[in-house]
Amino acid sequence: MSEPEKPVYVSRVRIERQRGPVRLARLPAEEEPVVFGVHGEVAEHYRVPPDAFPPHATTLDYVVAAAAG
């Protein structure tokens, strides 16, 4: 039996929940945290009032952008 391969890369990401749907993501190679939240139809789906939090891109927005890139 051969030895299992070691991972080439391990992503070191830290998520900090602020309040409500707002989270800060500490990502490698980024000096400032990335802000995640909700907006538009996503906020409506989760029943977050439009004026409760400033709109921010969702984690889903980032996944779609990453997959499209």
N, CA, C and O atoms as a CHARMM CRD file, in Angstrom:
* protein
*
  276
    1    1 MET  N      0.83400  -1.19400   0.00000 PROA 1      0.00000
    2    1 MET  CA     0.00000   0.00000   0.00000 PROA 1      0.00000
    3    1 MET  C      0.87100   1.24700   0.00000 PROA 1      0.00000
    4    1 MET  O      1.85700   1.33200   0.73100 PROA 1      0.00000
    5    2 SER  N      0.49800   2.19600  -0.81700 PROA 2      0.00000
    6    2 SER  CA     1.24200   3.45200  -0.82900 PROA 2      0.00000
    7    2 SER  C      0.68500   4.38300   0.25300 PROA 2      0.00000
    8    2 SER  O     -0.44800   4.23100   0.71000 PROA 2      0.00000
    9    3 GLU  N      1.50400   5.33200   0.63800 PROA 3      0.00000
   10    3 GLU  CA     1.06700   6.29800   1.65200 PROA 3      0.00000
   11    3 GLU  C      0.09500   7.29700   1.03400 PROA 3      0.00000
   12    3 GLU  O      0.23300   7.65700  -0.13500 PROA 3      0.00000
   13    4 PRO  N     -0.89800   7.74900   1.82300 PROA 4      0.00000
   14    4 PRO  CA    -1.84200   8.74400   1.28100 PROA 4      0.00000
   15    4 PRO  C     -1.11600  10.06000   0.99100 PROA 4      0.00000
   16    4 PRO  O     -0.16400  10.42900   1.67900 PROA 4      0.00000
   17    5 GLU  N     -1.59100  10.75300  -0.04100 PROA 5      0.00000
   18    5 GLU  CA    -0.99700  12.03400  -0.38900 PROA 5      0.00000
   19    5 GLU  C     -1.37800  13.09600   0.62700 PROA 5      0.00000
   20    5 GLU  O     -2.48200  13.08800   1.17100 PROA 5      0.00000
   21    6 LYS  N     -0.46100  13.99900   0.87000 PROA 6      0.00000
   22    6 LYS  CA    -0.73100  15.11600   1.76900 PROA 6      0.00000
   23    6 LYS  C     -1.45500  16.20900   0.99000 PROA 6      0.00000
   24    6 LYS  O     -1.24100  16.34800  -0.21500 PROA 6      0.00000
   25    7 PRO  N     -2.30500  16.98300   1.65700 PROA 7      0.00000
   26    7 PRO  CA    -2.97300  18.08300   0.95600 PROA 7      0.00000
   27    7 PRO  C     -1.94700  19.08200   0.43600 PROA 7      0.00000
   28    7 PRO  O     -0.91300  19.32400   1.05900 PROA 7      0.00000
   29    8 VAL  N     -2.25800  19.64900  -0.71000 PROA 8      0.00000
   30    8 VAL  CA    -1.38800  20.65700  -1.29900 PROA 8      0.00000
   31    8 VAL  C     -1.57900  21.99600  -0.59000 PROA 8      0.00000
   32    8 VAL  O     -0.63600  22.77300  -0.44200 PROA 8      0.00000
   33    9 TYR  N     -2.81000  22.25100  -0.15700 PROA 9      0.00000
   34    9 TYR  CA    -3.12400  23.54500   0.46400 PROA 9      0.00000
   35    9 TYR  C     -4.21700  23.36800   1.50300 PROA 9      0.00000
   36    9 TYR  O     -5.18800  22.64500   1.27900 PROA 9      0.00000
   37   10 VAL  N     -4.05700  24.02200   2.62500 PROA 10     0.00000
   38   10 VAL  CA    -5.08300  24.07400   3.66400 PROA 10     0.00000
   39   10 VAL  C     -5.44700  25.54200   3.85300 PROA 10     0.00000
   40   10 VAL  O     -4.60500  26.35200   4.23900 PROA 10     0.00000
   41   11 SER  N     -6.69700  25.87700   3.57900 PROA 11     0.00000
   42   11 SER  CA    -7.14400  27.26500   3.71000 PROA 11     0.00000
   43   11 SER  C     -7.35000  27.59400   5.18500 PROA 11     0.00000
   44   11 SER  O     -8.03100  26.86500   5.90600 PROA 11     0.00000
   45   12 ARG  N     -6.77200  28.66900   5.60900 PROA 12     0.00000
   46   12 ARG  CA    -6.91300  29.11100   7.00200 PROA 12     0.00000
   47   12 ARG  C     -7.81500  30.34700   7.01400 PROA 12     0.00000
   48   12 ARG  O     -7.35700  31.47100   6.80500 PROA 12     0.00000
   49   13 VAL  N     -9.08200  30.11700   7.26100 PROA 13     0.00000
   50   13 VAL  CA   -10.09800  31.16900   7.25700 PROA 13     0.00000
   51   13 VAL  C    -10.74000  31.20800   8.62900 PROA 13     0.00000
   52   13 VAL  O    -11.00200  30.16600   9.22900 PROA 13     0.00000
   53   14 ARG  N    -10.99200  32.40300   9.12300 PROA 14     0.00000
   54   14 ARG  CA   -11.67200  32.55400  10.41000 PROA 14     0.00000
   55   14 ARG  C    -12.89800  33.42900  10.20100 PROA 14     0.00000
   56   14 ARG  O    -12.81200  34.50000   9.60100 PROA 14     0.00000
   57   15 ILE  N    -14.03200  32.96900  10.69600 PROA 15     0.00000
   58   15 ILE  CA   -15.28300  33.72100  10.57800 PROA 15     0.00000
   59   15 ILE  C    -15.66500  34.25700  11.96000 PROA 15     0.00000
   60   15 ILE  O    -15.67200  33.52100  12.94800 PROA 15     0.00000
   61   16 GLU  N    -15.98000  35.54200  12.00700 PROA 16     0.00000
   62   16 GLU  CA   -16.42100  36.17400  13.26200 PROA 16     0.00000
   63   16 GLU  C    -17.84000  36.67800  13.06500 PROA 16     0.00000
   64   16 GLU  O    -18.08900  37.52500  12.20800 PROA 16     0.00000
   65   17 ARG  N    -18.76200  36.16400  13.85000 PROA 17     0.00000
   66   17 ARG  CA   -20.14300  36.64000  13.77200 PROA 17     0.00000
   67   17 ARG  C    -20.22100  37.97800  14.49600 PROA 17     0.00000
   68   17 ARG  O    -19.77000  38.10400  15.63400 PROA 17     0.00000
   69   18 GLN  N    -20.79200  38.96800  13.83500 PROA 18     0.00000
   70   18 GLN  CA   -20.96200  40.28700  14.43800 PROA 18     0.00000
   71   18 GLN  C    -22.32500  40.35900  15.12700 PROA 18     0.00000
   72   18 GLN  O    -22.41900  40.21000  16.34500 PROA 18     0.00000
   73   19 ARG  N    -23.35600  40.58400  14.35700 PROA 19     0.00000
   74   19 ARG  CA   -24.72200  40.54300  14.87700 PROA 19     0.00000
   75   19 ARG  C    -25.65600  40.28000  13.71600 PROA 19     0.00000
   76   19 ARG  O    -25.40400  40.69600  12.58500 PROA 19     0.00000
   77   20 GLY  N    -26.73100  39.58700  14.01200 PROA 20     0.00000
   78   20 GLY  CA   -27.66500  39.22100  12.95200 PROA 20     0.00000
   79   20 GLY  C    -26.95500  38.44200  11.86200 PROA 20     0.00000
   80   20 GLY  O    -26.19800  37.51700  12.15600 PROA 20     0.00000
   81   21 PRO  N    -27.18900  38.80200  10.60700 PROA 21     0.00000
   82   21 PRO  CA   -26.56800  38.06700   9.50800 PROA 21     0.00000
   83   21 PRO  C    -25.15900  38.55100   9.14000 PROA 21     0.00000
   84   21 PRO  O    -24.55400  38.02500   8.20600 PROA 21     0.00000
   85   22 VAL  N    -24.63900  39.53500   9.85500 PROA 22     0.00000
   86   22 VAL  CA   -23.34400  40.12900   9.48800 PROA 22     0.00000
   87   22 VAL  C    -22.19900  39.31400  10.09500 PROA 22     0.00000
   88   22 VAL  O    -22.16300  39.05300  11.29800 PROA 22     0.00000
   89   23 ARG  N    -21.25500  38.91800   9.21100 PROA 23     0.00000
   90   23 ARG  CA   -20.08600  38.16400   9.63200 PROA 23     0.00000
   91   23 ARG  C    -18.84700  38.75100   8.97500 PROA 23     0.00000
   92   23 ARG  O    -18.91100  39.28600   7.86800 PROA 23     0.00000
   93   24 LEU  N    -17.73000  38.64700   9.66300 PROA 24     0.00000
   94   24 LEU  CA   -16.44300  39.06700   9.10700 PROA 24     0.00000
   95   24 LEU  C    -15.63100  37.81200   8.81400 PROA 24     0.00000
   96   24 LEU  O    -15.51000  36.92800   9.66100 PROA 24     0.00000
   97   25 ALA  N    -15.08300  37.74500   7.61900 PROA 25     0.00000
   98   25 ALA  CA   -14.23100  36.61800   7.24300 PROA 25     0.00000
   99   25 ALA  C    -12.79200  37.10700   7.15300 PROA 25     0.00000
  100   25 ALA  O    -12.48600  38.03900   6.40900 PROA 25     0.00000
  101   26 ARG  N    -11.93900  36.48500   7.89700 PROA 26     0.00000
  102   26 ARG  CA   -10.50000  36.76300   7.81700 PROA 26     0.00000
  103   26 ARG  C     -9.91900  35.75600   6.83800 PROA 26     0.00000
  104   26 ARG  O     -9.87900  34.55700   7.11200 PROA 26     0.00000
  105   27 LEU  N     -9.46900  36.26000   5.68800 PROA 27     0.00000
  106   27 LEU  CA    -9.00300  35.40500   4.60400 PROA 27     0.00000
  107   27 LEU  C     -7.50200  35.56200   4.38700 PROA 27     0.00000
  108   27 LEU  O     -6.95200  36.64200   4.60500 PROA 27     0.00000
  109   28 PRO  N     -6.84000  34.49600   3.96000 PROA 28     0.00000
  110   28 PRO  CA    -5.41300  34.59300   3.66300 PROA 28     0.00000
  111   28 PRO  C     -5.16400  35.63400   2.57500 PROA 28     0.00000
  112   28 PRO  O     -5.97000  35.78400   1.65600 PROA 28     0.00000
  113   29 ALA  N     -4.07900  36.33200   2.67700 PROA 29     0.00000
  114   29 ALA  CA    -3.61800  37.32600   1.70900 PROA 29     0.00000
  115   29 ALA  C     -4.47300  38.59000   1.67200 PROA 29     0.00000
  116   29 ALA  O     -4.24200  39.45100   0.82300 PROA 29     0.00000
  117   30 GLU  N     -5.43400  38.72400   2.54800 PROA 30     0.00000
  118   30 GLU  CA    -6.24800  39.94300   2.63400 PROA 30     0.00000
  119   30 GLU  C     -5.94400  40.63600   3.95500 PROA 30     0.00000
  120   30 GLU  O     -6.03700  40.03400   5.02500 PROA 30     0.00000
  121   31 GLU  N     -5.58100  41.90000   3.86200 PROA 31     0.00000
  122   31 GLU  CA    -5.26600  42.64700   5.08500 PROA 31     0.00000
  123   31 GLU  C     -6.51000  42.97300   5.89100 PROA 31     0.00000
  124   31 GLU  O     -6.48200  42.93100   7.12100 PROA 31     0.00000
  125   32 GLU  N     -7.59100  43.29400   5.21500 PROA 32     0.00000
  126   32 GLU  CA    -8.84100  43.65800   5.88000 PROA 32     0.00000
  127   32 GLU  C     -9.82700  42.49600   5.80400 PROA 32     0.00000
  128   32 GLU  O     -9.81200  41.73000   4.84000 PROA 32     0.00000
  129   33 PRO  N    -10.68200  42.36300   6.81500 PROA 33     0.00000
  130   33 PRO  CA   -11.68900  41.30100   6.74500 PROA 33     0.00000
  131   33 PRO  C    -12.71900  41.57100   5.65500 PROA 33     0.00000
  132   33 PRO  O    -12.98000  42.72200   5.30300 PROA 33     0.00000
  133   34 VAL  N    -13.28800  40.51900   5.13700 PROA 34     0.00000
  134   34 VAL  CA   -14.36100  40.60800   4.15000 PROA 34     0.00000
  135   34 VAL  C    -15.67700  40.54600   4.90900 PROA 34     0.00000
  136   34 VAL  O    -15.86100  39.67900   5.76300 PROA 34     0.00000
  137   35 VAL  N    -16.59200  41.45600   4.60600 PROA 35     0.00000
  138   35 VAL  CA   -17.88100  41.51100   5.29800 PROA 35     0.00000
  139   35 VAL  C    -18.91200  40.72100   4.50100 PROA 35     0.00000
  140   35 VAL  O    -19.09700  40.95700   3.30700 PROA 35     0.00000
  141   36 PHE  N    -19.57500  39.79200   5.16100 PROA 36     0.00000
  142   36 PHE  CA   -20.68700  39.05400   4.57100 PROA 36     0.00000
  143   36 PHE  C    -21.96600  39.47700   5.25900 PROA 36     0.00000
  144   36 PHE  O    -21.95700  39.81700   6.44200 PROA 36     0.00000
  145   37 GLY  N    -23.05000  39.45900   4.53800 PROA 37     0.00000
  146   37 GLY  CA   -24.34400  39.78800   5.11900 PROA 37     0.00000
  147   37 GLY  C    -25.45100  39.28400   4.21900 PROA 37     0.00000
  148   37 GLY  O    -25.33900  38.21100   3.62500 PROA 37     0.00000
  149   38 VAL  N    -26.50600  40.04700   4.12000 PROA 38     0.00000
  150   38 VAL  CA   -27.62300  39.71700   3.23300 PROA 38     0.00000
  151   38 VAL  C    -28.06400  40.98600   2.51200 PROA 38     0.00000
  152   38 VAL  O    -27.76300  42.10400   2.93100 PROA 38     0.00000
  153   39 HSD  N    -28.78800  40.77500   1.41700 PROA 39     0.00000
  154   39 HSD  CA   -29.32800  41.89300   0.64400 PROA 39     0.00000
  155   39 HSD  C    -30.50000  41.38100  -0.17300 PROA 39     0.00000
  156   39 HSD  O    -30.64000  40.17600  -0.37700 PROA 39     0.00000
  157   40 GLY  N    -31.32200  42.27300  -0.62900 PROA 40     0.00000
  158   40 GLY  CA   -32.39900  41.95300  -1.56700 PROA 40     0.00000
  159   40 GLY  C    -33.22700  40.73500  -1.21800 PROA 40     0.00000
  160   40 GLY  O    -33.75400  40.61300  -0.11200 PROA 40     0.00000
  161   41 GLU  N    -33.33300  39.82100  -2.20300 PROA 41     0.00000
  162   41 GLU  CA   -34.18100  38.64500  -2.05300 PROA 41     0.00000
  163   41 GLU  C    -33.71400  37.72900  -0.93400 PROA 41     0.00000
  164   41 GLU  O    -34.53100  37.06200  -0.30000 PROA 41     0.00000
  165   42 VAL  N    -32.40800  37.68700  -0.68100 PROA 42     0.00000
  166   42 VAL  CA   -31.88400  36.83700   0.39400 PROA 42     0.00000
  167   42 VAL  C    -32.34700  37.36900   1.74300 PROA 42     0.00000
  168   42 VAL  O    -32.78100  36.60100   2.60200 PROA 42     0.00000
  169   43 ALA  N    -32.25600  38.68400   1.93200 PROA 43     0.00000
  170   43 ALA  CA   -32.73600  39.29300   3.17800 PROA 43     0.00000
  171   43 ALA  C    -34.22400  39.03400   3.34800 PROA 43     0.00000
  172   43 ALA  O    -34.69300  38.71500   4.44000 PROA 43     0.00000
  173   44 GLU  N    -34.95600  39.17600   2.25600 PROA 44     0.00000
  174   44 GLU  CA   -36.40000  38.92600   2.31100 PROA 44     0.00000
  175   44 GLU  C    -36.68700  37.47000   2.68400 PROA 44     0.00000
  176   44 GLU  O    -37.56700  37.20100   3.50100 PROA 44     0.00000
  177   45 HSD  N    -35.95100  36.53500   2.09000 PROA 45     0.00000
  178   45 HSD  CA   -36.14200  35.11700   2.38500 PROA 45     0.00000
  179   45 HSD  C    -35.94300  34.82700   3.87100 PROA 45     0.00000
  180   45 HSD  O    -36.70900  34.07200   4.46900 PROA 45     0.00000
  181   46 TYR  N    -34.90900  35.42900   4.46400 PROA 46     0.00000
  182   46 TYR  CA   -34.61700  35.21500   5.88500 PROA 46     0.00000
  183   46 TYR  C    -35.38300  36.17800   6.79700 PROA 46     0.00000
  184   46 TYR  O    -35.15800  36.21800   8.00700 PROA 46     0.00000
  185   47 ARG  N    -36.28200  36.94100   6.20200 PROA 47     0.00000
  186   47 ARG  CA   -37.13200  37.88800   6.94100 PROA 47     0.00000
  187   47 ARG  C    -36.32600  38.92300   7.72200 PROA 47     0.00000
  188   47 ARG  O    -36.65700  39.27000   8.85500 PROA 47     0.00000
  189   48 VAL  N    -35.26800  39.40100   7.09100 PROA 48     0.00000
  190   48 VAL  CA   -34.46200  40.48000   7.66800 PROA 48     0.00000
  191   48 VAL  C    -35.01500  41.77900   7.11200 PROA 48     0.00000
  192   48 VAL  O    -34.98000  41.98300   5.89800 PROA 48     0.00000
  193   49 PRO  N    -35.52400  42.66400   7.95600 PROA 49     0.00000
  194   49 PRO  CA   -36.06300  43.93900   7.46700 PROA 49     0.00000
  195   49 PRO  C    -35.00300  44.72000   6.68600 PROA 49     0.00000
  196   49 PRO  O    -33.83100  44.72100   7.06400 PROA 49     0.00000
  197   50 PRO  N    -35.40400  45.38000   5.60700 PROA 50     0.00000
  198   50 PRO  CA   -34.44100  46.07700   4.73800 PROA 50     0.00000
  199   50 PRO  C    -33.58400  47.11900   5.44800 PROA 50     0.00000
  200   50 PRO  O    -32.45800  47.37800   5.02200 PROA 50     0.00000
  201   51 ASP  N    -34.08700  47.71500   6.50600 PROA 51     0.00000
  202   51 ASP  CA   -33.31600  48.75500   7.20300 PROA 51     0.00000
  203   51 ASP  C    -32.63200  48.24600   8.47400 PROA 51     0.00000
  204   51 ASP  O    -32.07800  49.04500   9.22900 PROA 51     0.00000
  205   52 ALA  N    -32.65800  46.93900   8.72300 PROA 52     0.00000
  206   52 ALA  CA   -32.07200  46.39200   9.94800 PROA 52     0.00000
  207   52 ALA  C    -30.54600  46.35600   9.90800 PROA 52     0.00000
  208   52 ALA  O    -29.89400  46.57500  10.92900 PROA 52     0.00000
  209   53 PHE  N    -29.97600  46.08000   8.73600 PROA 53     0.00000
  210   53 PHE  CA   -28.52800  45.97600   8.57200 PROA 53     0.00000
  211   53 PHE  C    -28.15400  46.53600   7.21000 PROA 53     0.00000
  212   53 PHE  O    -28.94700  46.45900   6.27100 PROA 53     0.00000
  213   54 PRO  N    -26.94900  47.10300   7.08800 PROA 54     0.00000
  214   54 PRO  CA   -26.51700  47.54300   5.76400 PROA 54     0.00000
  215   54 PRO  C    -26.39500  46.32300   4.83300 PROA 54     0.00000
  216   54 PRO  O    -25.96300  45.25800   5.27600 PROA 54     0.00000
  217   55 PRO  N    -26.76500  46.46200   3.56900 PROA 55     0.00000
  218   55 PRO  CA   -26.66100  45.31800   2.66200 PROA 55     0.00000
  219   55 PRO  C    -25.19800  44.97700   2.35700 PROA 55     0.00000
  220   55 PRO  O    -24.37000  45.85900   2.12800 PROA 55     0.00000
  221   56 HSD  N    -24.90900  43.68600   2.36100 PROA 56     0.00000
  222   56 HSD  CA   -23.58100  43.18000   2.00300 PROA 56     0.00000
  223   56 HSD  C    -23.76700  41.92100   1.17300 PROA 56     0.00000
  224   56 HSD  O    -24.80900  41.26800   1.23900 PROA 56     0.00000
  225   57 ALA  N    -22.75000  41.58800   0.39200 PROA 57     0.00000
  226   57 ALA  CA   -22.78000  40.35800  -0.38200 PROA 57     0.00000
  227   57 ALA  C    -22.90800  39.16500   0.56400 PROA 57     0.00000
  228   57 ALA  O    -22.39800  39.17500   1.68400 PROA 57     0.00000
  229   58 THR  N    -23.60000  38.14900   0.08100 PROA 58     0.00000
  230   58 THR  CA   -23.77700  36.93300   0.87400 PROA 58     0.00000
  231   58 THR  C    -22.63100  35.96500   0.59600 PROA 58     0.00000
  232   58 THR  O    -21.87400  36.14300  -0.35900 PROA 58     0.00000
  233   59 THR  N    -22.51200  34.94700   1.43400 PROA 59     0.00000
  234   59 THR  CA   -21.52700  33.90800   1.16300 PROA 59     0.00000
  235   59 THR  C    -21.85400  33.23200  -0.16400 PROA 59     0.00000
  236   59 THR  O    -20.94700  32.84200  -0.89800 PROA 59     0.00000
  237   60 LEU  N    -23.13600  33.09000  -0.47800 PROA 60     0.00000
  238   60 LEU  CA   -23.53700  32.50400  -1.75100 PROA 60     0.00000
  239   60 LEU  C    -23.02000  33.32900  -2.92900 PROA 60     0.00000
  240   60 LEU  O    -22.59400  32.76900  -3.93900 PROA 60     0.00000
  241   61 ASP  N    -23.05700  34.65800  -2.80400 PROA 61     0.00000
  242   61 ASP  CA   -22.51300  35.52300  -3.86000 PROA 61     0.00000
  243   61 ASP  C    -21.02900  35.21100  -4.10600 PROA 61     0.00000
  244   61 ASP  O    -20.58200  35.16100  -5.25200 PROA 61     0.00000
  245   62 TYR  N    -20.27600  35.00300  -3.02400 PROA 62     0.00000
  246   62 TYR  CA   -18.85800  34.70300  -3.16300 PROA 62     0.00000
  247   62 TYR  C    -18.62700  33.32600  -3.78200 PROA 62     0.00000
  248   62 TYR  O    -17.70900  33.15700  -4.58400 PROA 62     0.00000
  249   63 VAL  N    -19.44600  32.34500  -3.42200 PROA 63     0.00000
  250   63 VAL  CA   -19.30800  31.00400  -4.00300 PROA 63     0.00000
  251   63 VAL  C    -19.57500  31.06100  -5.50000 PROA 63     0.00000
  252   63 VAL  O    -18.83300  30.47400  -6.28600 PROA 63     0.00000
  253   64 VAL  N    -20.63500  31.76700  -5.89900 PROA 64     0.00000
  254   64 VAL  CA   -20.95900  31.89300  -7.31800 PROA 64     0.00000
  255   64 VAL  C    -19.83700  32.60200  -8.06300 PROA 64     0.00000
  256   64 VAL  O    -19.44800  32.17800  -9.15100 PROA 64     0.00000
  257   65 ALA  N    -19.31600  33.67800  -7.48500 PROA 65     0.00000
  258   65 ALA  CA   -18.21800  34.41300  -8.12400 PROA 65     0.00000
  259   65 ALA  C    -16.98100  33.51400  -8.25700 PROA 65     0.00000
  260   65 ALA  O    -16.30700  33.54200  -9.28600 PROA 65     0.00000
  261   66 ALA  N    -16.68600  32.73300  -7.23900 PROA 66     0.00000
  262   66 ALA  CA   -15.52000  31.84400  -7.28500 PROA 66     0.00000
  263   66 ALA  C    -15.69500  30.75600  -8.34000 PROA 66     0.00000
  264   66 ALA  O    -14.75000  30.41900  -9.05400 PROA 66     0.00000
  265   67 ALA  N    -16.89600  30.21400  -8.43400 PROA 67     0.00000
  266   67 ALA  CA   -17.15300  29.15000  -9.40700 PROA 67     0.00000
  267   67 ALA  C    -17.13300  29.70100 -10.83400 PROA 67     0.00000
  268   67 ALA  O    -16.73500  29.00100 -11.76500 PROA 67     0.00000
  269   68 ALA  N    -17.55400  30.93800 -11.00400 PROA 68     0.00000
  270   68 ALA  CA   -17.59100  31.54400 -12.34100 PROA 68     0.00000
  271   68 ALA  C    -16.20300  31.97500 -12.80500 PROA 68     0.00000
  272   68 ALA  O    -15.96400  32.13200 -14.00200 PROA 68     0.00000
  273   69 GLY  N    -15.29700  32.16400 -11.85700 PROA 69     0.00000
  274   69 GLY  CA   -13.96700  32.67800 -12.18900 PROA 69     0.00000
  275   69 GLY  C    -13.10200  31.63600 -12.77900 PROA 69     0.00000
  276   69 GLY  O    -11.94900  31.90800 -13.11400 PROA 69     0.00000
